[in-house]
Amino acid sequence: MIEYVKGEIAELGPANAVIDCNGVGYILNISLNTYSAIQGKKECKLFVYEAIREDAYTLYGFADKQERGLFLLLISVSGIGGNTARMILSALSPNELINAISSGNANLLKAVKGIGLKTAQRIIVDLKDKINTEGTSAGMNSNIGIAPSANIEIQEEAIAALTMLGFAQAASQKVVTAILKEEPAATVEQVIKLALKRL
């Protein structure tokens, strides 16, 4: 079992990161929350969850143990796989997710792409007793902005991330273009979060 991967950030996108550990590059699927936490750093430490199937070996990386813990809880719910759990953790911060589950807010969960009312209710029923509202990481909510750059770069990065998350490129492009027209100063992370609610 891999507990964590620590090293230089070789590549970083909103959906995945390549961490160079002594010359070996590990690609890890990450959420937008983790992307925000490690963006702009040269090195990082990501806590790992290994998803091993017959046809795939996938690593998921998390900026802290709290987010990994929530991911593990989410994938324990029937019908929620790794990519859906990552989608939920990209659309909501860990604190928002904890609050939504503990307060029974199915509508907030339902706003996440791919989560219907029944799944949202199942998440709440299955996890309400398991969620520990203590020890929520305050640092996870800090909005880490990115250096202003050309809209085209942000647009391309957002579309690439949405495509990696399983959305059609044409639909992603349309939504991202619309968002950037409305909010030209939005960061990649903000654009993706808004797009996840519209797609």
C-alpha positions in Angstrom: 0.0 0.0 0.0 1.2 3.5 -0.8 0.4 5.9 2.0 1.7 9.1 0.3 3.8 10.4 -2.5 6.2 13.2 -1.8 8.3 14.9 -4.4 8.6 17.6 -7.1 5.5 18.5 -9.1 6.5 17.6 -12.7 3.1 18.4 -14.2 -0.1 19.8 -12.8 -3.6 20.1 -14.2 -6.9 20.6 -12.5 -7.7 16.9 -12.9 -4.3 15.2 -12.3 -0.7 15.7 -11.1 2.5 14.0 -11.9 4.8 13.8 -8.9 8.5 13.0 -9.5 9.8 10.8 -6.6 13.5 10.3 -7.2 13.2 10.0 -10.9 9.9 8.0 -11.0 6.8 10.0 -12.1 3.5 9.0 -10.4 0.4 10.3 -12.1 -2.4 10.9 -9.5 -6.0 11.8 -10.1 -6.8 14.9 -8.0 -9.8 17.0 -7.1 -10.0 20.8 -7.6 -9.6 21.2 -3.8 -6.2 19.4 -4.0 -5.3 21.3 -7.2 -5.9 24.6 -5.3 -3.9 23.5 -2.3 -0.7 22.5 -4.3 -0.9 25.0 -7.1 2.1 27.3 -7.3 4.3 24.9 -5.2 7.5 23.2 -6.5 7.1 20.2 -4.2 4.2 18.6 -2.5 3.1 15.6 -0.5 -0.1 13.9 -1.6 -1.9 11.2 0.5 -2.8 8.3 -1.8 -5.7 5.9 -2.4 -5.0 3.0 -4.8 -7.8 1.8 -6.9 -6.8 -1.6 -8.2 -9.0 -3.4 -10.7 -8.3 -6.2 -13.3 -8.1 -3.7 -16.1 -6.7 -0.6 -14.3 -4.4 0.6 -11.6 -5.3 4.1 -10.6 -3.9 6.4 -8.0 -5.9 9.2 -6.4 -4.0 12.0 -4.6 -5.2 14.2 -1.8 -3.7 17.3 -0.2 -4.7 16.2 3.3 -6.0 13.1 5.1 -9.4 14.7 5.7 -10.1 14.9 2.0 -8.9 11.3 1.5 -11.1 10.2 4.4 -14.1 11.8 2.8 -13.2 10.1 -0.6 -13.1 6.7 1.2 -16.5 7.3 2.8 -18.0 8.4 -0.6 -16.8 5.3 -2.4 -18.2 3.1 0.3 -21.7 4.3 -0.8 -23.3 1.9 -3.3 -23.2 3.4 -6.8 -20.3 5.9 -6.1 -17.0 5.1 -7.8 -13.7 6.9 -7.7 -14.5 9.4 -10.5 -17.9 10.3 -9.0 -16.3 10.8 -5.6 -13.6 13.0 -7.1 -16.3 15.0 -9.0 -18.1 15.6 -5.6 -14.9 16.7 -4.0 -14.2 19.0 -7.0 -17.7 20.6 -6.8 -17.7 21.0 -2.9 -15.0 21.7 -0.4 -14.6 19.1 2.3 -16.3 21.5 4.8 -19.3 22.0 2.4 -19.6 18.3 1.9 -19.5 17.6 5.6 -22.1 20.3 6.2 -24.3 19.0 3.4 -24.3 15.4 4.8 -24.7 16.3 8.4 -27.6 18.7 7.7 -29.2 16.4 5.2 -28.9 18.9 2.3 -29.7 16.6 -0.6 -30.2 19.5 -3.0 -26.6 20.7 -2.6 -25.4 17.1 -3.4 -27.8 16.9 -6.2 -26.3 20.0 -7.8 -23.1 17.9 -8.5 -23.1 16.4 -12.1 -24.1 12.8 -12.1 -25.7 12.8 -8.7 -29.5 12.3 -8.7 -31.9 12.8 -5.8 -31.8 9.0 -4.9 -28.0 8.9 -4.9 -27.8 12.2 -2.9 -30.2 10.7 -0.3 -28.2 7.5 -0.2 -25.0 9.4 0.5 -26.7 11.3 3.4 -28.3 8.1 4.9 -25.1 6.0 4.6 -22.7 8.6 5.8 -24.5 10.9 8.3 -23.5 8.8 11.3 -19.9 8.3 9.9 -19.2 12.0 9.3 -17.1 13.5 12.0 -17.8 17.2 12.1 -14.9 17.7 14.4 -11.5 18.5 13.0 -12.6 20.0 9.7 -9.6 21.5 8.1 -10.0 25.3 8.0 -7.1 25.7 5.6 -8.8 23.8 2.9 -11.3 26.7 2.2 -8.7 29.3 1.6 -9.1 30.6 -2.0 -5.8 30.2 -3.6 -5.9 32.4 -6.7 -3.7 31.9 -9.7 -1.5 34.4 -11.6 -3.6 36.2 -14.2 -3.0 34.9 -17.7 -4.6 34.9 -21.0 -8.2 33.7 -21.1 -7.3 31.2 -23.8 -5.0 29.4 -21.5 -7.6 29.2 -18.8 -10.2 28.1 -21.3 -7.9 25.3 -22.7 -7.0 24.0 -19.2 -10.6 24.0 -18.1 -11.8 22.2 -21.2 -9.0 19.6 -20.9 -9.9 19.0 -17.2 -13.6 18.6 -17.9 -12.8 16.2 -20.8 -10.6 14.1 -18.4 -13.6 14.1 -16.0 -15.6 12.4 -18.7 -17.6 15.3 -20.3 -17.9 15.7 -24.1 -15.4 18.2 -25.5 -18.0 20.2 -27.5 -20.3 20.6 -24.5 -17.4 21.5 -22.2 -16.1 24.1 -24.7 -19.6 25.8 -25.0 -20.0 26.0 -21.2 -16.5 27.2 -20.5 -16.7 29.9 -23.2 -20.0 31.1 -21.8 -18.6 31.3 -18.2 -15.5 33.2 -19.3 -17.7 35.7 -21.1 -19.7 36.3 -17.9 -16.6 36.2 -15.6 -13.5 37.1 -17.6 -11.4 37.3 -14.4 -12.3 33.7 -13.2 -9.5 31.3 -12.3 -9.3 27.8 -13.9 -10.7 26.3 -10.7 -13.6 28.7 -10.6 -14.4 28.1 -14.3 -14.4 24.3 -13.7 -16.6 24.5 -10.5 -19.1 26.6 -12.4 -19.0 24.3 -15.4 -19.6 21.2 -13.2 -22.9 22.8 -12.1 -24.0 23.5 -15.7 -22.9 20.5 -17.6 
